[in-house]
């Protein structure tokens, strides 16, 4: 990873657990309550991904989403989202938003490193919704990925 000139990022939700359920179970349950929920869920995931990229680009400005072709020298970062708890302000109970992810770094198609991260953001009366929390959580995960890569590059 020391000599990499590009970082391509992809997201993997295949093993994600949302509030104790698979992603499909979660979305199905929420859709039965609100038929428009799939769009809400897609928006939330899109915001998480954008925030992760933003946080990563603070340290690695050339980071971009994985495209159809990747240079052989590129580092590929797979963000495997494992766990997702959605925070929401409820008086007396203030569950935070929590995202657990594995960051898997590959070079030349081979795994070079892997780290696990967990980031959270507290619910409050001024930031009551998961939509208030997702950007700081995503940025923090991206920043951790960027700091890790910079440390591997030697500064």
C-alpha positions in Angstrom: 0.0 0.0 0.0 3.0 2.3 0.4 3.4 3.0 -3.3 -0.3 3.1 -4.3 -1.3 6.1 -6.4 -5.1 5.5 -6.4 -7.7 4.4 -3.9 -10.9 2.9 -5.2 -13.7 2.4 -2.7 -16.6 0.0 -2.7 -19.3 -0.7 -0.1 -20.5 -4.2 0.9 -23.7 -4.6 2.9 -24.1 -8.3 2.4 -23.5 -9.2 6.0 -25.0 -6.1 7.6 -27.3 -6.5 10.6 -29.7 -3.6 11.2 -31.3 -3.5 14.7 -30.8 -7.2 15.0 -32.2 -8.1 11.6 -30.8 -8.6 8.1 -31.0 -5.6 5.9 -33.8 -7.3 3.9 -35.8 -8.1 7.0 -35.3 -4.5 8.3 -36.4 -2.9 5.1 -39.3 -5.2 4.7 -40.5 -4.5 8.2 -40.2 -0.8 7.8 -41.9 -0.9 4.4 -44.9 -2.6 5.9 -45.2 0.5 8.1 -44.4 3.0 5.4 -44.5 2.0 1.7 -42.0 4.8 0.9 -39.3 3.4 3.3 -37.1 1.8 0.6 -36.4 5.3 -0.8 -35.7 6.6 2.8 -33.3 3.7 3.4 -31.5 4.3 0.1 -31.2 7.9 1.0 -29.7 7.1 4.4 -27.2 4.6 2.9 -26.3 7.2 0.2 -25.6 9.8 2.8 -23.4 7.3 4.8 -21.4 6.4 1.7 -20.9 10.1 0.7 -19.8 11.0 4.2 -17.4 8.1 4.4 -15.8 9.2 1.1 -15.7 12.8 2.3 -13.9 11.7 5.5 -11.4 9.5 3.5 -10.7 12.3 1.1 -9.6 14.6 3.9 -6.5 12.4 4.1 -6.5 10.8 0.6 -7.9 13.3 -1.9 -7.7 11.0 -4.9 -10.1 8.4 -3.3 -13.1 7.6 -5.5 -15.8 5.0 -5.9 -14.7 1.8 -7.6 -15.3 2.1 -11.3 -15.5 -0.6 -14.0 -11.7 -0.6 -14.4 -9.0 -0.3 -11.7 -5.4 0.4 -12.3 -3.1 -2.5 -11.2 -1.4 -0.1 -8.7 -4.7 1.0 -7.1 -5.5 0.2 -3.6 -9.1 -1.0 -3.2 -10.9 -0.3 0.0 -14.0 -2.4 0.7 -16.1 -1.0 3.5 -18.0 -4.0 4.9 -20.8 -2.6 7.0 -21.5 -5.2 9.7 -23.8 -3.5 12.1 -26.1 -0.5 12.1 -28.2 0.8 15.0 -30.3 3.8 14.2 -30.4 6.4 16.9 -33.5 8.5 17.5 -34.4 11.0 20.2 -36.9 9.5 22.5 -37.4 11.4 25.8 -35.6 9.6 28.7 -34.0 7.1 26.3 -31.4 8.4 23.9 -30.1 5.6 21.7 -27.1 6.7 19.6 -26.6 5.8 16.0 -23.8 3.2 15.8 -22.1 1.8 12.7 -19.7 -1.1 12.8 -17.6 -1.8 9.8 -14.6 -3.7 8.5 -12.2 -1.8 6.3 -10.5 -4.3 4.0 -7.6 -3.0 1.9 -6.5 -4.9 -1.2 -3.5 -4.3 -3.5 -3.3 -6.3 -6.8 -6.4 -8.2 -5.8 -4.8 -9.5 -2.6 -5.9 -8.5 0.9 -3.1 -6.3 2.4 -4.7 -5.2 5.7 -8.0 -5.2 7.5 -9.2 -3.2 10.5 -12.5 -3.0 12.3 -14.1 0.3 13.3 -17.1 1.3 15.3 -18.3 4.9 15.3 -21.4 6.4 17.0 -23.2 9.7 17.4 -25.5 10.5 20.3 -29.2 11.4 20.0 -30.2 14.6 21.5 -33.1 17.1 21.3 -31.0 19.2 18.8 -29.9 16.2 16.7 -32.9 13.8 17.1 -32.7 11.7 13.9 -30.4 9.1 12.4 -30.3 11.6 9.5 -28.6 14.1 11.8 -26.1 11.5 12.9 -25.2 9.7 9.7 -22.8 12.3 8.3 -20.6 12.6 11.4 -20.6 8.8 11.8 -19.6 8.3 8.1 -17.0 11.0 8.1 -15.4 9.5 11.2 -15.2 6.0 9.6 -13.8 7.6 6.4 -11.3 9.6 8.4 -10.2 6.4 10.2 -9.7 4.7 6.8 -7.6 7.7 5.6 -5.5 7.8 8.7 -4.8 4.1 8.4 -3.7 4.4 4.8 -1.5 7.4 5.5 0.2 5.5 8.3 0.9 2.7 5.9 2.3 5.1 3.4 4.7 6.4 6.0 3.1 9.8 6.5 
